[in-house]
Amino acid sequence: MPDQLDQPSDVTVLGAGIIGVCCALHLQEKGLSVTIVDRLEPGEATSYGNAGVISPWSCVPQSMPGMWKNVPKWLLDPHGPVRANLSILPRLLPWSWSFFRNAQIDRLQAIADTMSYLVSDNPTAYRALLKGTGHEDLVRDSWNVSVFRGSGQPNLNDLAWKLRVDRGAPVEVVNRGELKEIEPDLSDEYHSGVIFKDQARAYNPGKICKVLADKALNNGAQLVRGEVQSVRPLEAGGFDLMVDGQVVEAKKLVLCGGIWSDKLLRPLGIKLPLIAERGYHLEFQNPGVSLNNSLLDVTQKFIVSSMESGIRSAGTAEFAPVDAPPNYKRADILAPLTKRMLPGLNTSDAKRWMGTRPSFPDNLPVIDRMPGFEKLFGAFGHSHYGLGMAPGTGRLLAQIVTDTQPNTGIDGVGVARFL
């Protein structure tokens, strides 16, 4: 951390991931000065390791009707998409109860509407943010192709597809031959697919965050490197942050620290059902095959995309304490699964990664002013959707901070739903 900071900014943002950086940029667009605080460099934590999908059709919650029936099978399958650490069960069980209750049809429609609002036209939003940086090519046109093998068959009347179609997604069902034309390296085992068009993918998600952080710094933002130990409210309405043993003054404070936002809020009397959902990926750095689009294996629930540094396979989930050591077996299971999808894949040079997704039981973030604190705001809890929701979150958060928010589209992300 610098020995001495400039004068306190109008707003201090805790978190230099993609949510915090997009919030900083949109606050600057509102004419506010910004300080960003994080213990890591921008884009080095959870924002680094996602699957890179930037889709305005990411409006399907993780919890769907009947999903609970699959959980025992998934937990028993060593290659299954979900794992749970026994030590987290006291928090996981009530969270899971709420999670599955949100699969009711009336709740799903409202959740999907809010998700759709936050991801609306996100490829265009990212391109606008990247304009003039010299790195506009980090966002590339791409389709999202959900691929089927075995007995699974695409049916656009199924709820997961219908939620997207009803919100304007351009969709096409393709057969085996058409799949091979689109992705020549895909296994012949896949017999059909559902294509979602008019979207994009991140060629390097972590680099996008770094480039946008540099843009914010070039626009006058300050960056403070250090770990925030505590947040102390001041009588005047601002806050003193203890950052690596030094005090940083914040006139207004925005928490964009993902799962760590919960730790800072609890001493202030704000307790929320935010849980750590850890995700893993493998990146094959000399893959020997190529992909034109992002592919989702419908059966095993993992996504494969081409990145600047290779082919990345991501999608497993593990519920575990934040400070638990990584269980890289969760990453290793992706190697045979991805090899099955792409038979020509070279799996000998794979790099593991683990990050912690902050997840609420309704799959929606909190983007709101915190109760009891006029100058404290939150933008965290984006579950699997942080990359896609980041521009929309930044825009909405800046409107809330400046009291210029619209009257529609934001009910589902208020903190009051958990209090």
Buried (B, 14 or more C-beta within 10 A) or exposed (E): BEEEBEEBBBBBBBBBBBBBBBBBBBBBEBEBBBBBBBBBBBBBBBBBBBBBBBBBBBBBBBBBEEBEEBBEEBEEBEEBBBBBBEEBEEBBEEBBEBBBEBBEEEBBEBBBBBBBBBBBEBBEBBBEBBEEBEBBEBBBEBBBBBBBBEEBEBEEEEBBBBBBBBBEBEBBBBEBEBBBEBBEBBBEEBBBBBBBBBBBBBBBBBBBBBBBBBBBBEEEBBBBBBBBEEBEBEEEEBBBBBBEEBEBBBBBBBBBBBBBBBBBBEEBEBEBBBBBBBBBBBBBBEBBBEBBBBBBBBBBBBBBBBBBBBBBBBBBBBBBBBEBEBBEEBBEBBBEBBBBBBEEBBBEEBEBBBBBBBBBBBBBBBBBBBEEBEBBBBBBBBBBBBBBBBBBBBBBBBBBBBEEBEEEBBEBBBBEBBE
